């Protein structure tokens, strides 16, 4: 019988699964659905191809399950945090801000839009300039 995951790990499905998981993480793929599916496929492969005379350590499976649950909960928290950041940034639309530009000079303008680019911090649109929220030093009501 051969290992379900080819590679330098030989016929040890646990090592093969760990190597595949490490390779996947190194590629930077962090979508929760793909990670959940991959985890379940690896778990099933480990169970299916384990040597009946040397069953996998149940403590190792329990540890993997606990790690999977932690990762899943962290992804949920990150998603909630991103939502909160976007709500906070969008509430600034129409406000007057003072911010530091790329040259270190202080600029003032009115926020016309807010956006969230991936995992980065919110970006505010002030005039024709995109300003990171961390560069904002003051927020006020616009003067009429």
C-alpha positions as semicolon CSV with decimal commas, in nm:
position;residue;x (nm);y (nm);z (nm)
1;X;0,000;0,000;0,000
2;X;0,132;0,345;-0,083
3;X;0,102;0,676;0,096
4;X;-0,186;0,899;-0,018
5;X;0,048;1,197;-0,026
6;X;0,371;1,148;-0,221
7;X;0,687;1,304;-0,097
8;X;0,995;1,264;0,118
9;X;0,797;1,144;0,417
10;X;0,772;0,785;0,297
11;X;0,468;0,583;0,397
12;X;0,393;0,764;0,721
13;X;0,055;0,934;0,659
14;X;0,087;1,152;0,971
15;X;0,421;1,293;0,854
16;X;0,285;1,322;0,500
17;X;-0,016;1,516;0,625
18;X;0,203;1,742;0,837
19;X;0,433;1,809;0,542
20;X;0,138;1,885;0,315
21;X;-0,008;2,117;0,578
22;X;0,324;2,297;0,623
23;X;0,360;2,335;0,246
24;X;0,009;2,474;0,222
25;X;0,078;2,726;0,499
26;X;0,402;2,828;0,328
27;X;0,206;2,908;0,014
28;X;0,010;3,164;0,214
29;X;-0,334;3,022;0,150
30;X;-0,553;3,112;0,445
31;X;-0,913;3,082;0,330
32;X;-1,104;2,909;0,607
33;X;-1,319;2,688;0,384
34;X;-1,018;2,547;0,199
35;X;-0,834;2,495;0,529
36;X;-1,129;2,313;0,682
37;X;-1,172;2,090;0,379
38;X;-0,799;2,018;0,363
39;X;-0,788;1,932;0,732
40;X;-1,077;1,687;0,699
41;X;-0,925;1,525;0,388
42;X;-0,592;1,482;0,565
43;X;-0,761;1,339;0,875
44;X;-0,954;1,087;0,666
45;X;-0,636;0,995;0,474
46;X;-0,450;0,942;0,801
47;X;-0,722;0,710;0,930
48;X;-0,759;0,527;0,599
49;X;-0,390;0,459;0,541
50;X;-0,262;0,404;0,892
51;X;-0,087;0,077;0,967
52;X;-0,330;-0,137;1,170
53;X;-0,040;-0,280;1,367
54;X;0,075;0,073;1,459
55;X;-0,236;0,286;1,502
56;X;-0,191;0,659;1,526
57;X;-0,163;0,808;1,871
58;X;-0,508;0,918;1,989
59;X;-0,348;1,208;2,179
60;X;-0,201;1,334;1,852
61;X;-0,544;1,326;1,688
62;X;-0,695;1,508;1,984
63;X;-0,420;1,771;1,964
64;X;-0,479;1,817;1,591
65;X;-0,852;1,856;1,648
66;X;-0,790;2,114;1,920
67;X;-0,552;2,307;1,694
68;X;-0,806;2,300;1,413
69;X;-1,071;2,439;1,646
70;X;-0,837;2,716;1,760
71;X;-0,754;2,814;1,404
72;X;-1,121;2,817;1,313
73;X;-1,208;3,043;1,607
74;X;-0,915;3,277;1,533
75;X;-1,034;3,311;1,174
76;X;-1,381;3,402;1,302
77;X;-1,230;3,663;1,535
78;X;-1,020;3,811;1,252
79;X;-1,330;3,836;1,035
80;X;-1,520;4,014;1,313
81;X;-1,229;4,250;1,374
82;X;-1,213;4,339;1,005
83;X;-1,586;4,409;1,006
84;X;-1,551;4,635;1,309
85;X;-1,259;4,820;1,150
86;X;-1,462;4,879;0,834
87;X;-1,765;4,999;1,029
88;X;-1,543;5,237;1,224
89;X;-1,374;5,366;0,909
90;X;-1,705;5,410;0,724
91;X;-1,841;5,618;1,012
92;X;-1,568;5,872;0,934
93;X;-1,702;5,947;0,584
94;X;-1,792;6,316;0,568
95;X;-1,564;6,408;0,859
96;X;-1,273;6,648;0,833
97;X;-0,935;6,493;0,912
98;X;-0,579;6,603;0,962
99;X;-0,322;6,346;0,856
100;X;0,048;6,309;0,787
101;X;0,130;6,261;0,419
102;X;0,421;6,063;0,271
103;X;0,660;6,359;0,310
104;X;0,574;6,406;0,678
105;X;0,370;6,724;0,619
106;X;0,033;6,765;0,787
107;X;-0,262;6,782;0,548
108;X;-0,633;6,843;0,606
109;X;-0,934;6,730;0,406
110;X;-1,276;6,569;0,411
111;X;-1,313;6,192;0,390
112;X;-1,518;6,089;0,087
113;X;-1,480;5,710;0,113
114;X;-1,339;5,427;0,323
115;X;-1,214;5,090;0,205
116;X;-1,051;4,779;0,347
117;X;-0,788;4,610;0,134
118;X;-0,750;4,249;0,241
119;X;-0,596;4,209;0,586
120;X;-0,453;4,559;0,593
121;X;-0,582;4,853;0,788
122;X;-0,865;5,071;0,651
123;X;-0,778;5,332;0,391
124;X;-0,961;5,663;0,377
125;X;-1,013;5,864;0,059
126;X;-0,936;6,233;0,123
127;X;-0,963;6,439;-0,194
128;X;-0,756;6,245;-0,449
129;X;-0,538;6,083;-0,184
130;X;-0,568;5,747;-0,011
131;X;-0,472;5,781;0,355
132;X;-0,412;5,494;0,597
133;X;-0,617;5,530;0,912
134;X;-0,300;5,512;1,123
135;X;-0,176;5,835;0,958
136;X;-0,478;6,031;1,081
137;X;-0,396;6,260;1,373
138;X;-0,726;6,446;1,420
139;X;-1,091;6,399;1,324
140;X;-1,343;6,684;1,340
141;X;-1,682;6,780;1,207
142;X;-1,641;6,965;0,877
143;X;-1,693;7,341;0,893
144;X;-1,977;7,471;0,683
